[in-house]
Amino acid sequence: MSDLAEDVSFADLPRSGGRRQRGSQGQGGGTVRVEGRFEVEPGFPLPALDQPHAHAFAAAARDQAGGRPVYALVCDPLLAPRRSLMSQLPTMGRLPLAVPLAYETVFWPPDNARRGVLILTKPEGDRVQANPQASFAPFDEDALIRKVVQPLMPALIELGARGISHRAIRADNLFFRDGARNECMLGECVSAPAALDQPSVYEPIESALALPAGRGLGSTSDDLYAFGVTLAILLRGGNPVADMTDEQIVHAKLNRGTYATLIGKQRLPLAITEALRGLLCDEPIERWGLNDLEMWANGRHLSPKQPMALTRASRPFEFNEKDYWNCRSLSAAFGYHWDEACRTLAGEELITWVHRSVGDEKRAERLALLMRGSQGGTSSEPRSDRQLARVLMALDARAPLRFRQLSARIDSLGDVLAVHYADQSIRQIFAETIGNRLVNFWFEAQPGMRPEYAVLKKGYEQLGFFLMRQRIGYGLERCLYEENEFWPCLSPLLSDAYVTRIEELLPALERLTANGLPEREPVDRHVAAFAVARMRGTPERILTALGRDDDEVVRRLGVVYLLAEVQRLVGPARLPGLAAWLGQSMAPVIESYNSREIRQTLALELQAAVDGGDLYHLALAMDDGKLRQDDERGFAAAQAEYTAIGRELAWIEQGGLTRPQFVFAKSQQIAAVAAGCLASITLLVMTMFYFG
């Protein structure tokens, strides 16, 4: 194990889009300070400002009289806010947008645990829509343009110019900027992962087909689509499809288009119709961009976008007692009803329908290759999950990657794993998705290769490597933290600590020793994977040692070396509690030495390292290569001596001293010695007599 020192340089249920966090309901407690600049009152909740995955509380800035009013959001402890935006948005405070001013992980008294607390600029008016199902007085054309479009245009333009996607533009996240209700402002967009809280109606078809956790960062085009849906809902006085399921909404958009689905037969002013058709265009390449919207807002008229009808088959494909007239809607139905689709695809009815009714020979050939390749020709057996996943790609290449219950945009598989990590079935499906190389098949199904695909493909290949190595420091846990930079460590040890950064890991473990040393070790699969993913470049020998379940001494030293490396990189310099915690697990290491004197020396070295809180000192004391060699040499010599003595004692016990052969041999030796002595004495006496 000493070569570790030489190699190291030491200078419960699935989460859904609408789930609310538990606790944090204003149960009192002292004032909580955030970044030393703001004070939050846990006893004063603001339910009107709650978000689906965060609770709002009263807050105020310290020593900043006359500033904009603020409020606090306590974020869900099982999710990660969009930390990457928190340094970019504060400079946009002049715009009609709730911007984050501060964020810190602090002790939250109502939960008796540490939580991420976000400070934001506070809207002075009410929500435009109280909740996603609420109805309200419809906006007319003048109010829509004056109160919504014109005030929000600068924010949309600035977000687009910075390459930031809001991903939370919806009517119930729109606030009146003041009590007079003259203008609107966008609500916050950082308290939860991107698009997690968005109802499907606000998402383009390709995104609505994905799980809420799998919609990803998206783009400005996705924001403009959501803005168009918001305008339509404001004109209608509520969500016109509130009583429809996500599947029904998607199929309505596929078959009728988003504009017809939301507006129906309602007659709108020509100018509004023009904007809505442009923003709600279901073809991303044809959808209005920021320039189009800005020109329209300034009074210039553009050619209205007409809905692009999908290729309609000459006859429908019947599935689940419903008729489907195009490949995309059929693909969506298969994805929603996976098991039925596997059974339906037995045989070649789909190939025949695509070839004859849809008239798409190339697509029919691809399907035939997929469906016949592994079956060796026509088969009446249900298709495999892997085969159906590839069939869905052939039917609709633009759709998310779908595999059983998992559905995600290609850049968001890791987000699904994180949000749904508590669901064992999702973890298994994720592993199978990577292991079956479905990501590569999705890339192959695309009409063209984008530059970002190469980066994504390389990243998923790395995840496959992690999944193949199931020992500690790898596996699904490593995939989780590699794919989600700010995700909290999910170790049961740290359930109340909300550790999202490597700098927070050791202090959190140190706090656990305040009321006595825990019995379990401070490193489990989550702690190890979190540390390795956040540090980068962790020596392989440490990971190998951690996985040595067959050698308890090596494994325990690996635990110490891992945490010592974290201390070396990010501190703190003294960790007496954690050192004592690790020290109590060193008994097998000390006992592995044979020399009592060495064991006593090691015990003293261990105590010194614990008192100093230096984990590297502790590791080196327990893993002294020279001391180990001296102990082994001394033990080998002692063993040899013990063996020799044992052989002699056994010979004596077996009567070796009284055997005739031994007595005769010894008698001869004694007689020879006696004769020699006698001769010497005689010679000496004669010499003295002669010369005397």
PLY file of the C-alpha trace (Angstrom):
ply
format ascii 1.0
element vertex 692
property float x
property float y
property float z
element edge 690
property int vertex1
property int vertex2
end_header
0.00 0.00 0.00
2.95 2.35 0.47
3.09 3.00 -3.26
-0.06 5.07 -2.86
1.95 7.79 -1.20
4.53 7.70 -3.96
1.91 8.05 -6.68
-0.03 10.95 -5.12
1.11 14.56 -5.37
0.20 16.06 -2.00
1.55 19.73 -2.02
-37.91 7.07 -2.46
-40.00 8.07 -5.47
-39.28 9.60 -8.86
-39.32 13.38 -8.99
-41.86 15.00 -11.30
-42.09 18.45 -12.75
-44.74 19.53 -10.26
-43.49 18.12 -6.98
-43.04 20.53 -4.09
-40.26 20.31 -1.54
-41.08 19.20 1.98
-40.69 21.42 5.01
-39.58 25.07 4.93
-43.11 26.21 5.68
-42.30 29.10 7.95
-41.95 27.35 11.33
-39.97 30.18 12.85
-36.38 30.28 13.97
-33.83 33.07 14.05
-33.02 35.40 11.19
-30.85 33.76 8.55
-28.11 35.74 6.85
-27.16 35.11 3.24
-23.70 36.19 2.07
-23.67 38.63 4.98
-25.68 41.09 2.88
-29.25 39.89 3.28
-31.45 38.75 6.14
-34.19 36.15 5.67
-37.10 35.62 8.07
-38.05 31.91 8.29
-41.18 32.86 10.25
-42.63 34.97 7.41
-43.45 32.84 4.35
-44.63 34.47 1.12
-46.77 31.74 -0.51
-47.78 34.04 -3.35
-44.16 33.96 -4.54
-43.62 30.20 -4.13
-42.26 28.25 -7.07
-43.03 24.58 -7.81
-39.71 23.52 -6.26
-38.96 26.40 -3.88
-40.68 28.22 -1.03
-40.60 32.00 -0.66
-39.84 33.98 2.51
-39.54 37.61 3.48
-36.06 39.06 3.17
-34.34 42.42 3.32
-30.99 43.86 2.33
-28.70 44.96 5.15
-27.18 48.46 5.01
-28.74 49.16 1.60
-31.47 51.70 2.24
-33.50 52.67 -0.79
-32.65 49.59 -2.84
-35.11 47.39 -4.70
-37.21 45.10 -2.50
-36.05 41.50 -2.34
-37.35 38.11 -1.25
-35.85 34.69 -0.61
-36.44 31.28 -2.14
-35.43 28.17 -0.20
-34.58 25.62 -2.87
-35.48 21.93 -2.97
-32.67 19.99 -1.22
-32.90 17.15 -3.74
-32.37 19.39 -6.76
-29.72 21.81 -7.98
-30.48 25.41 -8.96
-29.00 26.85 -12.13
-25.80 28.07 -10.49
-24.16 28.82 -13.84
-26.63 31.70 -14.41
-26.25 33.31 -11.00
-23.16 35.25 -12.00
-24.64 36.46 -15.29
-28.14 37.63 -14.40
-27.42 40.16 -11.59
-26.13 42.67 -14.15
-29.59 42.64 -15.77
-31.32 44.20 -12.76
-32.57 47.16 -14.79
-34.65 44.85 -16.96
-38.16 43.49 -16.20
-36.82 40.25 -14.83
-36.48 38.77 -11.33
-32.71 38.43 -11.05
-30.71 36.55 -8.40
-28.69 38.85 -6.15
-27.14 36.26 -3.83
-27.05 32.53 -3.16
-25.60 30.58 -0.26
-25.97 27.25 1.48
-26.95 28.13 5.05
-28.45 26.47 8.10
-32.24 26.67 7.78
-33.92 26.43 11.21
-37.37 25.13 10.11
-35.75 22.06 8.55
-32.88 21.80 11.06
-30.65 21.29 8.04
-28.60 23.22 5.53
-30.43 24.51 2.47
-29.65 26.56 -0.61
-31.20 30.03 -0.19
-31.61 32.37 -3.12
-32.15 36.14 -2.87
-34.01 37.76 -5.77
-35.48 41.10 -6.76
-39.12 41.14 -5.72
-42.02 41.96 -8.04
-44.33 44.54 -6.47
-47.43 43.26 -8.21
-49.34 39.97 -8.33
-48.94 37.01 -10.65
-50.70 37.45 -13.96
-52.09 33.91 -13.60
-52.48 32.68 -10.03
-51.72 29.06 -10.98
-51.49 27.02 -14.20
-55.20 26.09 -14.09
-56.56 29.50 -13.08
-58.80 31.62 -15.32
-58.61 35.42 -15.50
-59.89 38.34 -17.56
-58.48 37.97 -21.11
-56.02 40.58 -22.36
-57.09 42.56 -25.39
-54.69 43.42 -28.20
-53.72 46.82 -26.78
-53.10 45.50 -23.25
-51.13 42.54 -24.56
-48.75 44.73 -26.54
-48.51 47.57 -24.01
-48.26 45.54 -20.81
-46.54 42.38 -21.97
-44.79 42.50 -25.33
-43.20 45.93 -25.19
-41.98 45.74 -21.56
-40.57 42.22 -21.96
-38.85 42.72 -25.31
-35.66 44.24 -23.78
-35.33 41.27 -21.41
-35.82 38.73 -24.20
-33.32 40.52 -26.43
-30.72 40.76 -23.65
-31.12 37.10 -22.72
-30.78 36.08 -26.36
-27.72 38.27 -26.88
-25.99 36.59 -23.93
-26.94 33.12 -25.07
-29.07 32.55 -21.96
-32.26 30.53 -22.18
-34.83 31.44 -19.52
-36.80 28.16 -19.77
-39.48 29.33 -17.31
-41.55 31.72 -19.43
-45.20 30.97 -18.67
-48.29 32.88 -17.62
-48.10 31.81 -13.97
-44.46 32.95 -13.79
-45.36 36.39 -15.15
-45.81 39.18 -12.59
-47.14 42.70 -12.71
-44.19 44.95 -12.09
-46.14 47.28 -9.81
-49.44 47.56 -8.02
-50.96 49.61 -10.86
-50.55 46.62 -13.23
-49.17 48.79 -16.01
-46.33 46.47 -17.01
-45.32 42.84 -16.60
-42.01 41.26 -15.67
-40.61 37.74 -15.99
-40.33 35.63 -12.89
-37.15 33.88 -11.77
-35.59 31.02 -13.74
-32.79 29.66 -11.52
-34.36 27.91 -8.51
-34.72 24.55 -10.30
-33.16 22.77 -13.31
-34.04 24.27 -16.67
-37.63 23.64 -17.85
-38.37 21.25 -14.97
-41.38 23.33 -13.91
-42.72 24.01 -17.40
-46.08 22.42 -18.29
-45.95 20.56 -21.60
-48.16 23.12 -23.33
-45.31 25.66 -23.15
-42.77 23.32 -24.75
-42.18 22.70 -28.49
-43.19 19.23 -29.64
-39.64 17.84 -29.49
-39.29 19.00 -25.89
-42.83 18.19 -24.76
-42.19 14.54 -25.68
-39.42 14.42 -23.07
-39.77 14.06 -19.32
-39.75 17.46 -17.58
-36.26 16.65 -16.29
-35.08 15.78 -19.80
-35.88 19.00 -21.65
-32.50 20.57 -21.10
-31.18 24.10 -21.40
-32.84 24.56 -24.76
-32.34 27.75 -26.71
-33.77 31.18 -27.42
-36.10 29.50 -29.91
-37.63 27.47 -27.06
-38.09 30.66 -25.02
-39.82 32.41 -27.93
-42.14 29.44 -28.38
-43.01 29.59 -24.65
-43.52 33.34 -24.99
-45.95 32.72 -27.86
-47.89 30.18 -25.77
-47.97 32.70 -22.92
-49.43 35.36 -25.22
-52.06 32.89 -26.46
-53.07 31.99 -22.89
-53.28 35.68 -21.94
-55.56 36.30 -24.92
-57.73 33.32 -24.00
-57.93 34.19 -20.29
-56.48 30.84 -19.24
-55.03 27.63 -20.57
-57.44 26.32 -23.25
-56.00 22.80 -22.99
-55.85 22.58 -19.19
-58.12 19.54 -19.19
-55.94 17.61 -21.67
-53.17 15.16 -20.78
-49.62 15.68 -21.96
-50.11 12.96 -24.57
-53.28 14.59 -25.88
-51.56 17.99 -26.09
-48.64 16.54 -28.05
-50.91 14.70 -30.49
-53.04 17.81 -30.97
-49.93 19.83 -31.81
-48.67 17.15 -34.18
-51.95 16.79 -36.02
-53.34 20.34 -35.95
-50.34 22.51 -35.08
-49.76 24.52 -31.93
-51.59 27.63 -33.16
-54.79 25.74 -33.95
-54.53 23.75 -30.71
-54.39 26.91 -28.56
-56.45 29.39 -30.54
-58.97 27.07 -32.16
-61.65 29.01 -34.01
-61.27 32.22 -32.03
-60.92 35.23 -34.29
-57.96 37.45 -33.44
-56.72 40.74 -34.85
-54.50 40.24 -37.87
-51.42 41.70 -36.17
-51.73 39.34 -33.20
-52.38 36.38 -35.49
-49.21 37.21 -37.38
-47.10 37.18 -34.21
-48.65 34.04 -32.79
-48.23 32.07 -36.01
-44.59 33.11 -36.13
-43.81 32.29 -32.50
-45.84 29.09 -32.40
-44.47 27.64 -35.63
-43.78 23.95 -35.00
-40.84 23.89 -37.41
-37.89 25.33 -35.45
-36.16 26.57 -38.57
-39.29 28.54 -39.56
-40.07 29.89 -36.09
-39.69 33.60 -35.49
-36.43 34.79 -34.01
-35.79 37.84 -31.85
-35.30 40.08 -34.89
-38.68 39.06 -36.28
-40.40 39.70 -32.99
-38.67 43.05 -32.54
-39.64 44.22 -36.02
-43.24 43.18 -35.39
-43.28 44.99 -32.03
-42.04 48.12 -33.83
-44.95 48.02 -36.25
-43.47 46.22 -39.26
-45.62 43.50 -40.75
-44.10 40.19 -41.80
-45.48 37.42 -43.94
-47.61 35.27 -41.64
-46.31 31.76 -41.12
-48.59 29.02 -42.33
-48.64 25.71 -40.47
-46.60 23.02 -42.22
-48.72 19.92 -42.58
-47.03 16.59 -41.99
-47.05 14.00 -44.74
-50.43 12.30 -44.41
-50.76 8.61 -45.16
-53.37 7.38 -47.60
-54.77 5.17 -44.84
-54.18 5.23 -41.06
-52.17 2.88 -38.90
-54.37 1.56 -36.12
-52.77 1.39 -32.68
-54.52 1.12 -29.31
-57.88 1.53 -31.05
-56.85 4.89 -32.53
-55.90 5.89 -36.06
-52.60 7.60 -36.83
-52.04 9.34 -40.14
-48.35 10.30 -39.99
-45.07 8.86 -38.73
-44.39 11.47 -36.05
-47.73 11.06 -34.27
-47.42 7.27 -34.45
-43.89 7.47 -33.03
-45.19 9.59 -30.15
-47.97 7.10 -29.43
-45.49 4.20 -29.41
-43.33 6.10 -26.93
-46.25 6.74 -24.58
-47.42 3.10 -24.73
-44.17 1.15 -24.82
-45.25 -2.39 -24.00
-48.22 -2.27 -26.37
-45.93 -0.95 -29.11
-43.51 -3.87 -28.65
-46.39 -6.29 -29.18
-47.91 -4.31 -32.06
-44.67 -4.31 -34.02
-44.55 -8.10 -34.28
-44.62 -8.84 -38.00
-44.19 -6.31 -40.81
-47.38 -4.26 -40.77
-45.46 -1.07 -39.92
-42.98 -1.55 -42.78
-45.84 -2.11 -45.20
-47.74 0.94 -43.97
-44.73 3.27 -44.28
-43.94 1.92 -47.75
-47.42 1.83 -49.23
-49.55 4.32 -47.30
-46.96 6.94 -46.37
-45.00 6.43 -49.57
-41.60 6.85 -47.88
-39.45 4.11 -49.37
-36.20 5.15 -47.67
-37.80 5.17 -44.25
-39.42 1.80 -44.97
-36.01 0.38 -45.90
-34.48 1.63 -42.65
-37.33 0.11 -40.68
-36.95 -3.19 -42.50
-33.26 -3.26 -41.71
-33.95 -2.58 -38.04
-36.88 -4.95 -37.63
-35.60 -7.84 -39.71
-31.94 -7.68 -38.78
-32.16 -9.23 -35.34
-35.19 -11.38 -36.14
-33.77 -13.07 -39.21
-36.84 -12.25 -41.26
-40.52 -12.00 -40.47
-41.35 -12.80 -36.84
-44.51 -12.86 -34.81
-42.58 -12.26 -31.56
-42.77 -8.88 -29.78
-39.87 -6.54 -30.53
-37.16 -5.93 -27.96
-36.96 -2.63 -26.07
-33.71 -1.80 -27.84
-35.26 -2.49 -31.23
-38.33 -0.37 -30.52
-36.11 2.53 -29.40
-34.40 2.47 -32.79
-37.74 2.17 -34.61
-38.92 5.35 -32.88
-35.76 7.13 -34.09
-36.49 6.01 -37.64
-40.09 7.22 -37.44
-39.18 10.61 -35.91
-35.51 11.55 -35.81
-36.25 14.92 -34.19
-37.91 13.37 -31.15
-36.05 12.85 -27.88
-34.18 9.63 -27.21
-36.81 7.28 -25.77
-36.24 3.97 -24.02
-39.05 2.57 -21.91
-39.91 5.19 -19.22
-36.93 7.37 -20.10
-37.40 10.18 -22.59
-34.89 13.01 -22.90
-33.32 15.40 -25.33
-29.90 14.15 -26.30
-28.08 16.64 -24.07
-30.23 15.95 -21.00
-29.88 12.26 -20.16
-27.76 13.16 -17.15
-30.45 15.56 -15.92
-33.02 12.75 -15.95
-30.67 10.51 -13.99
-30.17 13.23 -11.38
-33.80 14.30 -10.88
-35.06 10.70 -10.84
-32.11 9.13 -9.03
-34.34 7.86 -6.24
-36.19 5.73 -8.80
-34.32 2.46 -9.21
-36.07 1.66 -12.50
-34.86 4.94 -14.03
-31.31 4.22 -12.86
-31.47 0.81 -14.51
-32.95 2.20 -17.73
-30.27 4.90 -17.86
-27.54 2.27 -17.54
-29.14 0.17 -20.28
-29.51 3.20 -22.54
-25.80 3.92 -22.31
-24.82 0.24 -22.41
-26.95 -0.44 -25.51
-25.27 2.49 -27.29
-28.66 4.03 -28.08
-27.04 7.46 -27.99
-24.89 6.51 -30.99
-27.95 5.21 -32.84
-29.72 8.52 -32.17
-26.81 10.44 -33.66
-26.80 8.14 -36.70
-30.53 8.76 -37.22
-30.07 12.54 -37.50
-30.10 14.11 -40.97
-26.88 16.00 -40.21
-24.09 16.05 -37.61
-23.88 19.25 -35.58
-20.58 20.34 -33.99
-21.92 19.89 -30.45
-22.80 16.27 -31.16
-19.12 15.26 -31.17
-18.66 16.62 -27.65
-21.83 14.91 -26.42
-20.83 11.62 -28.03
-17.43 11.67 -26.33
-19.05 12.42 -22.99
-21.45 9.48 -23.28
-18.58 7.18 -24.20
-16.94 8.19 -20.93
-20.16 7.38 -19.05
-20.08 3.93 -20.63
-16.57 3.46 -19.24
-17.75 4.46 -15.77
-20.68 2.05 -15.92
-18.46 -0.87 -16.91
-16.39 -0.37 -13.74
-18.75 -1.01 -10.86
-16.33 -0.51 -7.99
-16.53 2.48 -5.67
-15.69 5.75 -7.40
-17.35 4.64 -10.64
-20.76 3.27 -11.61
-23.99 5.27 -11.73
-22.83 7.53 -8.92
-19.88 8.74 -10.97
-22.16 9.31 -13.97
-24.49 11.38 -11.77
-21.82 13.82 -10.58
-19.88 13.99 -13.85
-23.03 15.00 -15.74
-24.35 17.47 -13.15
-21.75 19.93 -11.98
-23.72 21.45 -9.09
-25.80 18.47 -7.99
-25.76 17.89 -4.22
-24.00 14.81 -2.89
-26.73 12.23 -2.24
-24.84 10.26 0.41
-27.10 9.42 3.38
-24.32 10.82 5.55
-24.85 14.28 4.02
-28.63 14.32 3.66
-28.93 17.46 5.82
-25.72 19.13 4.64
-26.59 19.99 1.00
-23.01 19.65 -0.24
-22.68 20.83 -3.85
-19.04 21.93 -4.02
-15.88 20.04 -3.18
-14.93 22.83 -0.74
-18.01 21.96 1.31
-17.34 18.23 1.62
-14.78 18.01 4.43
-16.38 20.72 6.60
-19.68 18.83 6.32
-18.02 15.60 7.42
-16.26 17.47 10.23
-19.63 18.78 11.52
-20.90 15.21 11.79
-18.34 14.55 14.55
-19.59 17.37 16.79
-21.78 15.02 18.87
-19.51 11.98 18.78
-17.77 9.90 16.15
-20.15 8.09 13.76
-19.81 4.34 13.55
-19.87 4.10 9.77
-17.01 5.22 7.57
-16.98 8.77 6.13
-16.66 7.52 2.54
-19.42 5.62 0.73
-20.09 5.24 -2.99
-21.65 8.70 -3.27
-18.95 10.53 -1.32
-16.23 8.81 -3.34
-17.85 9.50 -6.71
-18.65 13.11 -5.75
-15.07 13.78 -4.61
-13.48 12.18 -7.67
-15.79 13.98 -10.10
-15.24 17.37 -8.48
-11.45 17.10 -8.00
-10.43 15.76 -11.41
-7.20 13.85 -11.82
-7.54 11.67 -8.73
-4.73 9.06 -8.90
-6.00 5.69 -10.08
-4.13 3.94 -7.25
-6.43 5.61 -4.71
-9.53 4.40 -6.56
-8.04 0.93 -6.86
-7.34 0.88 -3.12
-10.91 1.98 -2.34
-12.22 -0.97 -4.30
-10.05 -3.58 -2.56
-12.80 -5.29 -0.59
-10.52 -8.33 -0.34
-7.89 -6.38 1.63
-9.32 -4.39 4.52
-6.02 -2.67 5.33
-5.51 -1.38 1.78
-9.16 -0.30 1.50
-9.10 1.70 4.74
-5.88 3.40 3.75
-7.52 4.28 0.43
-10.31 6.06 2.33
-7.74 8.15 4.21
-5.77 8.98 1.08
-8.90 10.11 -0.79
-9.95 12.55 1.92
-6.33 13.65 2.39
-6.21 14.59 -1.30
-9.37 16.67 -0.87
-7.82 18.43 2.14
-4.65 19.14 0.19
-6.58 20.70 -2.68
-9.25 22.77 -0.92
-8.61 22.56 2.85
-9.34 23.30 5.59
-5.93 22.83 7.16
-7.16 21.28 10.43
-9.86 18.62 10.70
-9.46 17.11 14.17
-12.94 15.58 14.25
-12.64 13.93 10.86
-9.09 12.80 11.67
-10.38 11.14 14.85
-13.21 9.57 12.84
-10.69 8.09 10.43
-8.33 7.22 13.27
-10.87 4.94 14.91
-10.92 2.83 11.75
-7.13 2.40 11.73
-7.04 -0.42 14.30
-6.83 -3.15 11.60
-4.02 -1.20 9.93
-2.00 -0.99 13.14
-2.73 -4.60 14.01
-1.42 -5.65 10.59
2.12 -4.87 11.88
3.82 -7.72 13.71
6.23 -5.85 15.93
4.78 -4.77 19.26
7.26 -1.91 19.38
6.19 -0.72 15.91
2.52 -0.94 16.86
3.15 1.22 19.89
5.04 3.74 17.74
2.21 3.83 15.22
-0.36 4.41 17.93
1.59 7.48 19.06
1.95 8.71 15.45
-1.80 8.24 14.92
-2.65 10.28 17.98
-0.32 13.07 16.86
-1.94 13.16 13.41
-5.42 13.20 14.95
-4.49 16.04 17.30
-3.14 18.04 14.37
-6.15 17.32 12.14
-3.80 16.54 9.24
-5.18 13.72 7.10
-2.06 13.39 4.97
0.11 13.04 8.09
-2.32 10.37 9.25
-2.09 8.53 5.91
1.71 8.57 5.85
1.94 7.49 9.48
-0.26 4.49 8.81
1.40 3.68 5.48
5.16 4.05 6.13
6.82 1.89 3.48
10.21 1.64 5.25
8.55 0.73 8.53
6.53 -1.93 6.76
9.69 -3.41 5.18
11.54 -3.43 8.54
8.56 -5.12 10.13
8.41 -7.75 7.41
12.17 -8.45 7.60
12.09 -8.69 11.37
9.06 -10.93 11.21
10.74 -13.19 8.63
13.83 -13.51 10.83
11.73 -14.26 13.88
9.79 -16.83 11.92
13.01 -18.57 10.84
14.35 -18.63 14.40
11.05 -19.87 15.73
10.97 -22.62 13.12
14.50 -23.79 14.04
13.70 -23.87 17.74
10.53 -25.70 17.02
12.33 -28.37 15.05
14.86 -28.89 17.86
12.18 -29.13 20.52
10.25 -31.61 18.43
13.43 -33.74 18.01
14.00 -33.77 21.74
10.39 -34.65 22.44
10.67 -37.53 20.02
13.56 -39.06 22.10
16.41 -37.84 20.00
18.75 -37.52 23.00
18.46 -41.24 23.96
18.68 -42.79 20.55
21.70 -45.26 20.23
22.98 -43.55 17.17
22.94 -40.15 18.90
24.52 -41.59 22.12
27.26 -43.40 20.13
28.00 -40.30 18.06
28.12 -38.08 21.11
30.27 -40.67 22.99
32.79 -40.66 20.19
32.83 -36.87 20.20
33.31 -36.80 23.98
36.04 -39.51 23.90
37.87 -37.64 21.15
37.67 -34.41 23.10
38.74 -36.13 26.33
41.67 -37.88 24.59
42.75 -34.60 23.06
42.61 -32.85 26.41
44.53 -35.68 28.12
47.21 -35.68 25.44
47.57 -31.92 25.74
47.92 -32.10 29.49
50.47 -34.95 29.26
52.54 -33.03 26.71
52.44 -29.92 28.89
53.61 -31.83 31.99
56.44 -33.55 30.09
57.60 -30.24 28.64
57.67 -28.58 32.03
59.57 -31.54 33.54
62.11 -31.63 30.74
62.94 -27.90 30.78
62.42 -27.44 34.45
0 1
1 2
2 3
3 4
4 5
5 6
6 7
7 8
8 9
9 10
11 12
12 13
13 14
14 15
15 16
16 17
17 18
18 19
19 20
20 21
21 22
22 23
23 24
24 25
25 26
26 27
27 28
28 29
29 30
30 31
31 32
32 33
33 34
34 35
35 36
36 37
37 38
38 39
39 40
40 41
41 42
42 43
43 44
44 45
45 46
46 47
47 48
48 49
49 50
50 51
51 52
52 53
53 54
54 55
55 56
56 57
57 58
58 59
59 60
60 61
61 62
62 63
63 64
64 65
65 66
66 67
67 68
68 69
69 70
70 71
71 72
72 73
73 74
74 75
75 76
76 77
77 78
78 79
79 80
80 81
81 82
82 83
83 84
84 85
85 86
86 87
87 88
88 89
89 90
90 91
91 92
92 93
93 94
94 95
95 96
96 97
97 98
98 99
99 100
100 101
101 102
102 103
103 104
104 105
105 106
106 107
107 108
108 109
109 110
110 111
111 112
112 113
113 114
114 115
115 116
116 117
117 118
118 119
119 120
120 121
121 122
122 123
123 124
124 125
125 126
126 127
127 128
128 129
129 130
130 131
131 132
132 133
133 134
134 135
135 136
136 137
137 138
138 139
139 140
140 141
141 142
142 143
143 144
144 145
145 146
146 147
147 148
148 149
149 150
150 151
151 152
152 153
153 154
154 155
155 156
156 157
157 158
158 159
159 160
160 161
161 162
162 163
163 164
164 165
165 166
166 167
167 168
168 169
169 170
170 171
171 172
172 173
173 174
174 175
175 176
176 177
177 178
178 179
179 180
180 181
181 182
182 183
183 184
184 185
185 186
186 187
187 188
188 189
189 190
190 191
191 192
192 193
193 194
194 195
195 196
196 197
197 198
198 199
199 200
200 201
201 202
202 203
203 204
204 205
205 206
206 207
207 208
208 209
209 210
210 211
211 212
212 213
213 214
214 215
215 216
216 217
217 218
218 219
219 220
220 221
221 222
222 223
223 224
224 225
225 226
226 227
227 228
228 229
229 230
230 231
231 232
232 233
233 234
234 235
235 236
236 237
237 238
238 239
239 240
240 241
241 242
242 243
243 244
244 245
245 246
246 247
247 248
248 249
249 250
250 251
251 252
252 253
253 254
254 255
255 256
256 257
257 258
258 259
259 260
260 261
261 262
262 263
263 264
264 265
265 266
266 267
267 268
268 269
269 270
270 271
271 272
272 273
273 274
274 275
275 276
276 277
277 278
278 279
279 280
280 281
281 282
282 283
283 284
284 285
285 286
286 287
287 288
288 289
289 290
290 291
291 292
292 293
293 294
294 295
295 296
296 297
297 298
298 299
299 300
300 301
301 302
302 303
303 304
304 305
305 306
306 307
307 308
308 309
309 310
310 311
311 312
312 313
313 314
314 315
315 316
316 317
317 318
318 319
319 320
320 321
321 322
322 323
323 324
324 325
325 326
326 327
327 328
328 329
329 330
330 331
331 332
332 333
333 334
334 335
335 336
336 337
337 338
338 339
339 340
340 341
341 342
342 343
343 344
344 345
345 346
346 347
347 348
348 349
349 350
350 351
351 352
352 353
353 354
354 355
355 356
356 357
357 358
358 359
359 360
360 361
361 362
362 363
363 364
364 365
365 366
366 367
367 368
368 369
369 370
370 371
371 372
372 373
373 374
374 375
375 376
376 377
377 378
378 379
379 380
380 381
381 382
382 383
383 384
384 385
385 386
386 387
387 388
388 389
389 390
390 391
391 392
392 393
393 394
394 395
395 396
396 397
397 398
398 399
399 400
400 401
401 402
402 403
403 404
404 405
405 406
406 407
407 408
408 409
409 410
410 411
411 412
412 413
413 414
414 415
415 416
416 417
417 418
418 419
419 420
420 421
421 422
422 423
423 424
424 425
425 426
426 427
427 428
428 429
429 430
430 431
431 432
432 433
433 434
434 435
435 436
436 437
437 438
438 439
439 440
440 441
441 442
442 443
443 444
444 445
445 446
446 447
447 448
448 449
449 450
450 451
451 452
452 453
453 454
454 455
455 456
456 457
457 458
458 459
459 460
460 461
461 462
462 463
463 464
464 465
465 466
466 467
467 468
468 469
469 470
470 471
471 472
472 473
473 474
474 475
475 476
476 477
477 478
478 479
479 480
480 481
481 482
482 483
483 484
484 485
485 486
486 487
487 488
488 489
489 490
490 491
491 492
492 493
493 494
494 495
495 496
496 497
497 498
498 499
499 500
500 501
501 502
502 503
503 504
504 505
505 506
506 507
507 508
508 509
509 510
510 511
511 512
512 513
513 514
514 515
515 516
516 517
517 518
518 519
519 520
520 521
521 522
522 523
523 524
524 525
525 526
526 527
527 528
528 529
529 530
530 531
531 532
532 533
533 534
534 535
535 536
536 537
537 538
538 539
539 540
540 541
541 542
542 543
543 544
544 545
545 546
546 547
547 548
548 549
549 550
550 551
551 552
552 553
553 554
554 555
555 556
556 557
557 558
558 559
559 560
560 561
561 562
562 563
563 564
564 565
565 566
566 567
567 568
568 569
569 570
570 571
571 572
572 573
573 574
574 575
575 576
576 577
577 578
578 579
579 580
580 581
581 582
582 583
583 584
584 585
585 586
586 587
587 588
588 589
589 590
590 591
591 592
592 593
593 594
594 595
595 596
596 597
597 598
598 599
599 600
600 601
601 602
602 603
603 604
604 605
605 606
606 607
607 608
608 609
609 610
610 611
611 612
612 613
613 614
614 615
615 616
616 617
617 618
618 619
619 620
620 621
621 622
622 623
623 624
624 625
625 626
626 627
627 628
628 629
629 630
630 631
631 632
632 633
633 634
634 635
635 636
636 637
637 638
638 639
639 640
640 641
641 642
642 643
643 644
644 645
645 646
646 647
647 648
648 649
649 650
650 651
651 652
652 653
653 654
654 655
655 656
656 657
657 658
658 659
659 660
660 661
661 662
662 663
663 664
664 665
665 666
666 667
667 668
668 669
669 670
670 671
671 672
672 673
673 674
674 675
675 676
676 677
677 678
678 679
679 680
680 681
681 682
682 683
683 684
684 685
685 686
686 687
687 688
688 689
689 690
690 691
